[in-house]
Amino acid sequence: MAKLRHIAIRAEDTEATARFLVETLGLTLVQRREHGPIDLSDGDVNITILPLHLNAAGVEVRPGVEHIGFTVEDEPATRERLLAHGAQELRPVLLGQAYYESKFQTPEGLIIDVGHWVGTSPLPAAARSEA
């Protein structure tokens, strides 16, 4: 089973949004990236706050949720299932050794990432051993 591990949101003021989530919900600051995004975590799920000005690869840019990401047991099999169900594969994103993601767009337009993100919990050992 896939586990939700990443939510990306767009914000006009990334610093104010990060400060709000840290101060009100107790999220942990994971990193500030040089080009503007800020990564937070609750220890299981990573929340990336993206500035409005960053390229969104053809996606309408507005404040709010932009895409969601899942960590899966078997990435090649998940890719094949996504494609078989009509998803379009978008560009992969290599973000150093901290994390990476493959991007897909569903027939309805939802952007789904499959990958691993800094600040997230790993899959349970039982799920990894079944893969």
N, C-alpha and C positions, 0 to 999 in steps of 0.2 A: 504494500500500500504506500502511496506517495504521502509525504508529510509536508504540510505547509511550512516553509522556512523563510520566506522573503515577501515583503510587501514594499513596493516603490510608490511613493507619493510625490506629487509636484507641489511646490510651495513658492510663493512670491518672495518670502523672507525665510530662507532655510534656517538661519540662526535662531530666529524667533520661534519657529515651529519646533526645532530641536529642544530649545530651552523649555518650551511649554510641555512637551512630552516627558522630558527628564524631570522637571519640577512637579508636575501634576500626577504622573503615572509611575515615576521611579525607574524609567528606562535608563540603561547604561550607555554612555557615549563609547562607541567602538573606535571610530576614526572620523577625521575630517579629511576629505580628499582635496588635492591641490586644485582641481578644476571645479570645486563647489559642492558636490554632494556630501551629505553627512550621514554616517551609518550609526544607528542605535540598535539596541537589542534588549529583549527581556530574558535572554539566556537560552531561549528555544527558537525564537523568530527574529530575523533581522528586519529592520525598517530602514529603508534608504530614503532620505529626503533629497529630491532632485530639484535644482533651480529651474525656474521656468525657461531661462535662456538657453539651456543645453539642447542640442539637437535631439529630437525625439523620433528620428527615423520615419518621417511621414505620418506620425500620429499627431492628432490635434493636441496641442499643449494647453492645458488649463489646470488650475489647482485641483488637487484631489488624487484619488488612486489612479495610477497609470498601469501597473501590471502586478501580477502575483507570481511567486516562484515556489517550486516544489523540489525537494530532494527525494530521489527514488532509488529503489534497490537495483534496478537494471535499466541503465540509461538507453542502450541501443534498443531494447524491447519497447520501452516507453516511447521513444522516437518513432518507431514503426507503428505503434498503435495510434499515436497522434496523427501521423500522416495518413493512415488508413481511414481515419474518421474525418478527413477533410481539412486538417490543419495545414497551414503553409509554414515551412521552415524559414525563419528570418536569419539574419546574420548571427553567428556566435559571438559572444563577448568574452574576451580573455582579459581578466583584470588582475594579472600578476598571480602570485602563489596563494594569495589570501582566498580567492574565490573565482569562480567562472560560471558561465551560464550559456545554455542554448536557448534560443528564443523561437516561439511558435505563435502563430495567430490562428485562432479558431475560426470556423466559417462565420460566426457571429461577431468577430472582431476582437474578442478578448485576447490579450497578450499573456502568454504563459511562459515562464522561464523554468528550465530544468537545470539544476546545478547545485552548487554548494556556496554558502555565504559565511563570511567571518561573523562570529557572534552567535551562531546557531548551534543547536545541539545535534549530535550525530544521530543517525538512525539506530534503533535498538539493535543489539548484537544478533538477536534471533532473525531479524529481517535481513541483515547483511549476509548471514550465513546461508539463507535460503536463495539468495540471488545467484 
